[in-house]
Amino acid sequence: MQFWDDAEREHCPGFCGKIVLNTSGPFDEYSDCQPCPWGSQVDVKSKCNECDSNMQGYDFAFIIFHALAPLLINILFIKSYSIKQKKQKIPRIWVFLQFLSAAFEAVLSLIFTLLIYKPIGSLHVYTCQNNFLYEWYPMLFNPLVNYTHIMRCTSEVVYPRYSLPFANLAFNLLNLIVLRSIVYAIAYAKSPIKIPSEPYYAVLWTLPILAIAHAAFSGIIYYIFPYITLFTSLALNAFHFAYEGRKNIKQILRLIFKDPDHILMLLIHMMLFGFAIFSLYLSTTWQSYNPGYKSYAVVAGLLPLPSIFYILTIKLTVPPRNSTRAIR
């Protein structure tokens, strides 16, 4: 135990801090250097202060990214296995119900996750302000005292950006087991054709992999997730159109507007692309100079750009059948 005049002279190493024990006396009483409690952060004076900052736009976009990742994986598995099972002629309503269930799972998981963080019961979440990559890995900076023993002061310095995605994945797993099982039970009772269960088990395997990836690379993902989303949206857009084979512009447009599945996938691509562009905007200093509504208008205008670019340039990848090339 230390009083403030003594505690002020001693600076705690690493991410260790002092906790206030008593404030009723003439001097505040502080603990010795130790890990800060969950939901608090050490300041420059080595005091553990409770995290009470409002979550900024980029931080919230990071949380949305972790909510979108399971949803996108669900959609990919549902779509891919429905294509493989075309010979069974699965009614489109059951594929749509799986998409709808995946969307509900993602939305409910995000809501439940936000509700369990301070302030509990509110969608508003407090956070700690951080600016450096090393703050994501405090276990690597435990101080070595007198070259004899390690003072373990590992805590969530970047609260709640490290633990929140784990909670979101846990709720995703719970919602998957409950909601998707209901969909399969209804399909088993109502549909004469067996609905493939492969998407269900594929996601069960994928969610733990996402958790491991976040545990190891969370700090890196935090800084590059807009680029990951941008690359994913562009790649999915290209693969989606390329999967339909060699078609000209008219055939592609006719295919898009006649099939609801293509319209849905096109909307998903646009949503991912818009989210990536807006996340990149939030990561820059431009947001402090430009009004929000102007940035929203710019992002909205860019949404169809990848699809339009692919459709307009598709003729470059489909040469005329009667073209000949000289052989030298």
Contacts in CASP RR format, 6 or more apart in sequence:
PFRMAT RR
TARGET T0000
AUTHOR 0000-0000-0000
METHOD contacts of the structure
MODEL  1
MQFWDDAEREHCPGFCGKIVLNTSGPFDEYSDCQPCPWGSQVDVKSKCNE
CDSNMQGYDFAFIIFHALAPLLINILFIKSYSIKQKKQKIPRIWVFLQFL
SAAFEAVLSLIFTLLIYKPIGSLHVYTCQNNFLYEWYPMLFNPLVNYTHI
MRCTSEVVYPRYSLPFANLAFNLLNLIVLRSIVYAIAYAKSPIKIPSEPY
YAVLWTLPILAIAHAAFSGIIYYIFPYITLFTSLALNAFHFAYEGRKNIK
QILRLIFKDPDHILMLLIHMMLFGFAIFSLYLSTTWQSYNPGYKSYAVVA
GLLPLPSIFYILTIKLTVPPRNSTRAIR
1 21 0 8 1.000
1 29 0 8 1.000
1 30 0 8 1.000
1 31 0 8 1.000
1 32 0 8 1.000
2 10 0 8 1.000
2 18 0 8 1.000
2 29 0 8 1.000
2 30 0 8 1.000
2 31 0 8 1.000
2 32 0 8 1.000
3 27 0 8 1.000
3 28 0 8 1.000
3 29 0 8 1.000
3 30 0 8 1.000
4 27 0 8 1.000
4 28 0 8 1.000
4 29 0 8 1.000
4 30 0 8 1.000
5 27 0 8 1.000
7 18 0 8 1.000
7 28 0 8 1.000
7 30 0 8 1.000
7 46 0 8 1.000
8 45 0 8 1.000
10 33 0 8 1.000
10 46 0 8 1.000
11 46 0 8 1.000
12 18 0 8 1.000
12 33 0 8 1.000
12 42 0 8 1.000
12 46 0 8 1.000
12 153 0 8 1.000
13 33 0 8 1.000
13 143 0 8 1.000
13 145 0 8 1.000
13 151 0 8 1.000
14 138 0 8 1.000
14 141 0 8 1.000
14 142 0 8 1.000
14 143 0 8 1.000
14 153 0 8 1.000
15 35 0 8 1.000
15 36 0 8 1.000
15 42 0 8 1.000
15 138 0 8 1.000
15 141 0 8 1.000
15 153 0 8 1.000
15 154 0 8 1.000
15 155 0 8 1.000
15 157 0 8 1.000
16 33 0 8 1.000
16 34 0 8 1.000
16 35 0 8 1.000
16 36 0 8 1.000
16 42 0 8 1.000
16 46 0 8 1.000
16 143 0 8 1.000
16 151 0 8 1.000
16 153 0 8 1.000
17 33 0 8 1.000
17 34 0 8 1.000
17 35 0 8 1.000
17 36 0 8 1.000
17 42 0 8 1.000
17 46 0 8 1.000
17 47 0 8 1.000
17 48 0 8 1.000
17 153 0 8 1.000
18 30 0 8 1.000
18 31 0 8 1.000
18 32 0 8 1.000
18 33 0 8 1.000
18 34 0 8 1.000
18 46 0 8 1.000
18 47 0 8 1.000
18 48 0 8 1.000
19 30 0 8 1.000
19 31 0 8 1.000
19 34 0 8 1.000
19 36 0 8 1.000
19 37 0 8 1.000
19 48 0 8 1.000
20 28 0 8 1.000
20 29 0 8 1.000
20 30 0 8 1.000
20 47 0 8 1.000
20 48 0 8 1.000
21 29 0 8 1.000
21 30 0 8 1.000
21 31 0 8 1.000
22 28 0 8 1.000
22 29 0 8 1.000
23 29 0 8 1.000
30 47 0 8 1.000
33 46 0 8 1.000
33 151 0 8 1.000
33 153 0 8 1.000
34 153 0 8 1.000
35 152 0 8 1.000
35 153 0 8 1.000
35 154 0 8 1.000
35 155 0 8 1.000
36 42 0 8 1.000
36 48 0 8 1.000
36 153 0 8 1.000
36 155 0 8 1.000
37 48 0 8 1.000
37 155 0 8 1.000
38 155 0 8 1.000
38 156 0 8 1.000
38 159 0 8 1.000
39 50 0 8 1.000
39 51 0 8 1.000
39 118 0 8 1.000
39 128 0 8 1.000
39 156 0 8 1.000
39 159 0 8 1.000
39 160 0 8 1.000
40 48 0 8 1.000
40 49 0 8 1.000
40 50 0 8 1.000
40 51 0 8 1.000
40 128 0 8 1.000
40 155 0 8 1.000
40 159 0 8 1.000
41 48 0 8 1.000
41 49 0 8 1.000
41 51 0 8 1.000
41 128 0 8 1.000
41 157 0 8 1.000
41 159 0 8 1.000
42 48 0 8 1.000
42 49 0 8 1.000
42 157 0 8 1.000
43 49 0 8 1.000
51 118 0 8 1.000
51 126 0 8 1.000
51 127 0 8 1.000
51 128 0 8 1.000
51 159 0 8 1.000
51 160 0 8 1.000
52 126 0 8 1.000
53 126 0 8 1.000
53 127 0 8 1.000
53 128 0 8 1.000
53 129 0 8 1.000
54 124 0 8 1.000
54 126 0 8 1.000
54 127 0 8 1.000
55 63 0 8 1.000
55 124 0 8 1.000
55 125 0 8 1.000
55 126 0 8 1.000
55 127 0 8 1.000
56 127 0 8 1.000
56 282 0 8 1.000
57 282 0 8 1.000
58 279 0 8 1.000
58 282 0 8 1.000
58 283 0 8 1.000
59 127 0 8 1.000
59 161 0 8 1.000
61 225 0 8 1.000
61 226 0 8 1.000
61 275 0 8 1.000
61 278 0 8 1.000
61 279 0 8 1.000
61 282 0 8 1.000
62 161 0 8 1.000
62 222 0 8 1.000
62 225 0 8 1.000
63 110 0 8 1.000
63 161 0 8 1.000
63 164 0 8 1.000
63 165 0 8 1.000
63 168 0 8 1.000
64 110 0 8 1.000
64 275 0 8 1.000
65 225 0 8 1.000
65 228 0 8 1.000
65 229 0 8 1.000
65 275 0 8 1.000
65 279 0 8 1.000
66 164 0 8 1.000
66 165 0 8 1.000
66 168 0 8 1.000
66 169 0 8 1.000
66 214 0 8 1.000
67 106 0 8 1.000
67 107 0 8 1.000
67 109 0 8 1.000
67 110 0 8 1.000
67 168 0 8 1.000
68 106 0 8 1.000
68 229 0 8 1.000
68 272 0 8 1.000
68 275 0 8 1.000
69 210 0 8 1.000
70 105 0 8 1.000
70 106 0 8 1.000
70 109 0 8 1.000
70 168 0 8 1.000
70 169 0 8 1.000
70 172 0 8 1.000
70 203 0 8 1.000
70 206 0 8 1.000
70 207 0 8 1.000
70 210 0 8 1.000
71 102 0 8 1.000
71 103 0 8 1.000
71 105 0 8 1.000
71 106 0 8 1.000
72 232 0 8 1.000
72 268 0 8 1.000
72 272 0 8 1.000
73 203 0 8 1.000
73 206 0 8 1.000
73 210 0 8 1.000
74 98 0 8 1.000
74 102 0 8 1.000
74 105 0 8 1.000
74 106 0 8 1.000
74 199 0 8 1.000
74 203 0 8 1.000
75 99 0 8 1.000
75 102 0 8 1.000
75 268 0 8 1.000
77 198 0 8 1.000
77 199 0 8 1.000
77 202 0 8 1.000
77 203 0 8 1.000
77 206 0 8 1.000
78 95 0 8 1.000
78 98 0 8 1.000
78 99 0 8 1.000
78 102 0 8 1.000
78 199 0 8 1.000
79 261 0 8 1.000
79 265 0 8 1.000
81 196 0 8 1.000
81 198 0 8 1.000
81 199 0 8 1.000
81 202 0 8 1.000
82 90 0 8 1.000
82 95 0 8 1.000
82 196 0 8 1.000
84 196 0 8 1.000
85 196 0 8 1.000
88 193 0 8 1.000
88 194 0 8 1.000
89 193 0 8 1.000
90 191 0 8 1.000
90 193 0 8 1.000
90 195 0 8 1.000
90 196 0 8 1.000
91 191 0 8 1.000
91 193 0 8 1.000
92 260 0 8 1.000
92 261 0 8 1.000
94 183 0 8 1.000
94 187 0 8 1.000
94 191 0 8 1.000
94 195 0 8 1.000
95 261 0 8 1.000
97 183 0 8 1.000
97 186 0 8 1.000
97 187 0 8 1.000
98 180 0 8 1.000
98 183 0 8 1.000
98 195 0 8 1.000
98 199 0 8 1.000
99 264 0 8 1.000
101 179 0 8 1.000
101 180 0 8 1.000
101 182 0 8 1.000
101 183 0 8 1.000
102 180 0 8 1.000
104 175 0 8 1.000
104 179 0 8 1.000
105 172 0 8 1.000
105 175 0 8 1.000
105 176 0 8 1.000
105 179 0 8 1.000
105 180 0 8 1.000
106 172 0 8 1.000
108 171 0 8 1.000
108 175 0 8 1.000
109 168 0 8 1.000
109 169 0 8 1.000
109 171 0 8 1.000
109 172 0 8 1.000
109 174 0 8 1.000
109 175 0 8 1.000
110 168 0 8 1.000
111 123 0 8 1.000
112 171 0 8 1.000
113 164 0 8 1.000
113 167 0 8 1.000
113 168 0 8 1.000
113 171 0 8 1.000
114 122 0 8 1.000
114 123 0 8 1.000
114 124 0 8 1.000
114 125 0 8 1.000
115 121 0 8 1.000
115 122 0 8 1.000
115 123 0 8 1.000
116 167 0 8 1.000
117 125 0 8 1.000
117 126 0 8 1.000
117 160 0 8 1.000
117 164 0 8 1.000
117 167 0 8 1.000
118 125 0 8 1.000
118 126 0 8 1.000
119 126 0 8 1.000
125 160 0 8 1.000
125 164 0 8 1.000
126 160 0 8 1.000
127 159 0 8 1.000
127 160 0 8 1.000
127 161 0 8 1.000
128 157 0 8 1.000
128 158 0 8 1.000
128 159 0 8 1.000
130 136 0 8 1.000
130 157 0 8 1.000
130 158 0 8 1.000
130 161 0 8 1.000
133 219 0 8 1.000
133 220 0 8 1.000
133 223 0 8 1.000
134 140 0 8 1.000
134 141 0 8 1.000
135 157 0 8 1.000
135 158 0 8 1.000
136 157 0 8 1.000
136 158 0 8 1.000
136 162 0 8 1.000
136 218 0 8 1.000
136 219 0 8 1.000
136 222 0 8 1.000
137 219 0 8 1.000
138 153 0 8 1.000
138 154 0 8 1.000
138 155 0 8 1.000
138 157 0 8 1.000
139 154 0 8 1.000
142 150 0 8 1.000
142 151 0 8 1.000
142 152 0 8 1.000
142 153 0 8 1.000
142 154 0 8 1.000
143 150 0 8 1.000
143 151 0 8 1.000
143 153 0 8 1.000
144 150 0 8 1.000
144 151 0 8 1.000
145 151 0 8 1.000
156 162 0 8 1.000
156 163 0 8 1.000
158 219 0 8 1.000
158 222 0 8 1.000
161 218 0 8 1.000
161 222 0 8 1.000
162 218 0 8 1.000
165 211 0 8 1.000
165 214 0 8 1.000
165 218 0 8 1.000
166 211 0 8 1.000
166 214 0 8 1.000
166 215 0 8 1.000
169 207 0 8 1.000
169 210 0 8 1.000
169 211 0 8 1.000
169 214 0 8 1.000
172 207 0 8 1.000
173 204 0 8 1.000
173 207 0 8 1.000
176 200 0 8 1.000
176 203 0 8 1.000
176 204 0 8 1.000
176 207 0 8 1.000
180 200 0 8 1.000
184 195 0 8 1.000
184 197 0 8 1.000
184 200 0 8 1.000
187 195 0 8 1.000
188 194 0 8 1.000
188 195 0 8 1.000
213 221 0 8 1.000
214 221 0 8 1.000
221 228 0 8 1.000
225 279 0 8 1.000
226 276 0 8 1.000
226 279 0 8 1.000
226 280 0 8 1.000
226 283 0 8 1.000
227 276 0 8 1.000
227 280 0 8 1.000
229 272 0 8 1.000
229 275 0 8 1.000
229 276 0 8 1.000
229 279 0 8 1.000
230 273 0 8 1.000
230 276 0 8 1.000
230 277 0 8 1.000
230 280 0 8 1.000
232 272 0 8 1.000
232 276 0 8 1.000
233 269 0 8 1.000
233 272 0 8 1.000
233 273 0 8 1.000
233 274 0 8 1.000
233 276 0 8 1.000
233 306 0 8 1.000
234 273 0 8 1.000
234 306 0 8 1.000
236 268 0 8 1.000
236 269 0 8 1.000
236 272 0 8 1.000
237 269 0 8 1.000
237 273 0 8 1.000
237 306 0 8 1.000
237 307 0 8 1.000
237 310 0 8 1.000
238 310 0 8 1.000
240 262 0 8 1.000
240 265 0 8 1.000
240 266 0 8 1.000
240 269 0 8 1.000
241 252 0 8 1.000
241 307 0 8 1.000
241 310 0 8 1.000
241 311 0 8 1.000
241 314 0 8 1.000
244 252 0 8 1.000
244 255 0 8 1.000
246 317 0 8 1.000
246 318 0 8 1.000
247 255 0 8 1.000
247 314 0 8 1.000
247 318 0 8 1.000
248 314 0 8 1.000
248 315 0 8 1.000
248 318 0 8 1.000
249 311 0 8 1.000
249 312 0 8 1.000
249 314 0 8 1.000
249 315 0 8 1.000
252 311 0 8 1.000
252 314 0 8 1.000
253 311 0 8 1.000
255 262 0 8 1.000
256 262 0 8 1.000
256 263 0 8 1.000
256 266 0 8 1.000
257 263 0 8 1.000
266 307 0 8 1.000
269 306 0 8 1.000
269 307 0 8 1.000
270 303 0 8 1.000
270 304 0 8 1.000
270 307 0 8 1.000
273 302 0 8 1.000
273 303 0 8 1.000
273 305 0 8 1.000
273 306 0 8 1.000
274 299 0 8 1.000
274 302 0 8 1.000
274 303 0 8 1.000
277 299 0 8 1.000
277 302 0 8 1.000
278 295 0 8 1.000
278 299 0 8 1.000
281 287 0 8 1.000
281 295 0 8 1.000
281 299 0 8 1.000
286 295 0 8 1.000
287 295 0 8 1.000
END
